[in-house]
């Protein structure tokens, strides 16, 4: 009957060979002292156990062959692997073992060389990485996992589980645990091999200019490493967690552990959007201080200029109500003066602008000075809760990174949109040419528009976002929303002479007419509509400049 205790398990011999020796002495002592298990071991593990007074049979005593090649070859031998792989229910297998004088091995305790930890060190050499590719360990684990009906594959994380079950033995539970451990083994070795393959592919590219991995191959798979659990997913009834894909580090990390624990799924999604936009502005406008407020992955306040506090003021006043409770990203170290300014946002500008209040959910910057953190954590109640993230937004984008979108029954995958200010392809298609100041604003509007959900219309002036029409089903409605938001937030006068960007072409002149009627004097859009000439004519009639970029930036 399931769950009925049976006789103690027949574990006579256990092979133990671990790189990380944490807890191994206590585990081996229990196996030997309580269950009378013969311990077989290798190299450093054997020395550790012997020094602790635990009797050990060396592998070479079984194989009759010494360790070779600085330990690269020690367990790769028929007397080891036959002892693990033999099916105890198969008489022929057992006959062959007896004929060769081989005693079965009933438990394999192994953990692998720390390959990923090794290559995470920026000073790691290629030769050091190669030496951390474990060969014998995965072979032993896989052999035990294949024969888990009879053999215990034991990773270091399972010592206590295994001992608890051995002490109160239950046949069914033991079978379930061995099956679970077998799954863990193949899952672990799959990830291990993936990390090695990714590293070698990266090294081949760096050292020889080769590239083996195809971004959109016929078959694909990827490994995610959990960074943290979130409080919940998009909504409280959903679960959520954050993962790192592959070997590349994430773009940003919490300043302290408590920041990570408090992050939500939505916080991280918005922080990623803020980081992407801030990085884009940093690359396109070297030397400029950029400040971005993000809400639901769309920009609600953006400004760039030579002075950090002035750029922040403009970004905040773009839409003070939307900025409240959003994500703030800046591309410079936060010092005490800037921290004090942000903490006094509502008193300085928000109240006069009619905002209901102010706080920031997440604050992203390349660094935070110690005195700045002290100010943030003590000036306002919300400062105690805000999650501080650090990330170098000046890093070049990872050209190999992919974007994923889950759909029912599958996954959509694409390369990232890394086209920024490709001005060599831009073409002024109207009689009027944009002025230098308009051109600067058109660049800013184009980049913000690229990072706004389609259909997107972005209106800017003087290095500042005035209104952003995002995620609408019609481009005309996005035009109306962008201009309405600008007026609603006190920028009616600034609209006179503003510029606007559209992430895709205007199918008719109705959208541009709305923007021009509000005061916009320069437009930037991809072009490519069969009605392009109609839109060009509309601009020429009103003496408005327009640029075709030749590039679309849909963002679904």
Secondary structure, 3 states (H helix, E strand, C coil): CCCCECCCCCCCEEEEEECCCCCHHHHHHHHHHHHCCEEEECHHHHHHHHHCCCCCEEHHHHHCCCCEHHHCECCCCHHHHHHHHCCCCCHHHHHHHHHHCCCCCCEEEEECCCHHHHHHCCCCCHHHHHHCCCCHHHHHHHHHHHCCCCCEEECHHHHHHHHHHHHCCEHHHHHHHHHHHHHHHHHHHHHHHHHHHHHHHHHHHHHHCCCCCCCCCCCCCCCEEEEEECCCCCCCCCCCEEEEECCCCCCCEECCHHHHHHCCHHHHHHHHHHHHHHHHHHHHCCCCEEEEEEECCEEEEEEEECCHHHHHHHHHHHCHHHHCCEEEEECCCECHHHHHHHHCHHHHHHCCCCCCCCCEEEEEECCECHHHHHHHHHHCHHHHHCEEEECCCCCCCCCCCEEEEEECCEEEEEECCCCCCCHHHCEECCCCCCCHHHHHHHHHHHHHHHCCCCCCEEEEECCEEEEEECCCCCHHHHHHHHHHHHHHCCCHHHHCCCEEEECCCCCCCHHHHHHHHHCCCEEEECCCCCCHHHHHHHHHHCCCEEEECCCCCCCC
